Amino acid sequence: MHELSVAERVLRTVVSEAEARSAVKVTAVRLRLGDLQMITQETLQETFNELAADSIAQGAELRVQPVPGHDVIVDEIEVETA
């Protein structure tokens, strides 16, 4: 379950950034996903959703841009603040 470790890394990054911005909810995440990761956007979204349940990232939409290589880079998060 390689997608599990990728989704965990994305979630940790997103939650950390959201907390630093005093967010109450993450609504979207824009990220680049290397094609050599061999993970589909749908699989990553499903795994992320499972991990993000009951967190401030619950329900966040992943907006994935496929790129060459192995990298997984969170470019931007959209949040709601109090």
C-alpha positions in Angstrom: 0.0 0.0 0.0 2.4 2.6 -1.3 -0.4 5.1 -1.6 -0.9 5.0 2.1 2.6 6.3 2.9 2.2 9.0 0.3 -1.2 10.1 1.6 0.1 10.1 5.2 3.0 12.5 4.1 0.5 14.8 2.3 -1.8 14.8 5.3 1.0 15.6 7.8 2.2 18.5 5.6 -1.4 19.8 5.1 -2.4 19.7 8.7 0.9 21.3 9.9 0.5 24.1 7.4 -3.2 24.6 8.3 -2.4 24.7 12.0 0.3 27.3 11.4 -2.2 29.4 9.6 -4.8 29.0 12.4 -7.2 27.3 10.0 -10.4 25.5 11.1 -10.8 23.6 7.9 -8.8 22.6 4.8 -11.0 22.8 1.7 -8.5 21.9 -1.1 -4.9 20.9 -1.6 -3.0 21.5 -4.8 -0.1 19.1 -5.3 2.3 17.7 -7.9 2.5 13.9 -8.1 5.4 12.3 -9.9 4.2 9.7 -12.4 6.8 7.2 -11.2 4.9 7.0 -7.9 2.4 4.8 -9.9 -0.6 6.2 -8.0 -3.8 7.4 -9.6 -5.4 10.6 -8.4 -8.5 8.6 -7.5 -6.6 6.2 -5.3 -4.7 9.0 -3.6 -7.9 10.9 -2.9 -9.6 7.8 -1.5 -6.7 7.0 0.8 -6.4 10.6 1.8 -10.1 10.8 2.7 -9.8 7.7 4.9 -6.8 9.2 6.8 -8.2 12.7 7.0 -11.5 11.6 8.7 -12.1 13.5 11.9 -9.3 16.0 11.1 -9.3 19.6 9.8 -8.6 18.1 6.4 -11.7 16.0 6.3 -13.4 16.4 2.9 -10.5 18.4 1.3 -10.3 18.0 -2.5 -6.9 17.0 -3.8 -6.1 18.8 -7.0 -3.3 16.7 -8.5 -1.0 17.8 -11.3 0.9 14.8 -12.7 4.6 15.5 -13.3 7.6 13.4 -14.4 9.6 11.8 -11.7 9.1 10.6 -8.1 8.3 13.8 -6.3 5.2 14.5 -4.3 5.0 18.2 -3.6 2.2 20.1 -1.8 2.1 23.5 -3.6 -0.8 25.2 -1.9 -3.7 24.6 0.5 -7.0 26.4 0.7 -8.3 26.9 4.2 -11.1 28.4 6.2 -10.1 30.4 9.2 -12.2 31.3 12.2 
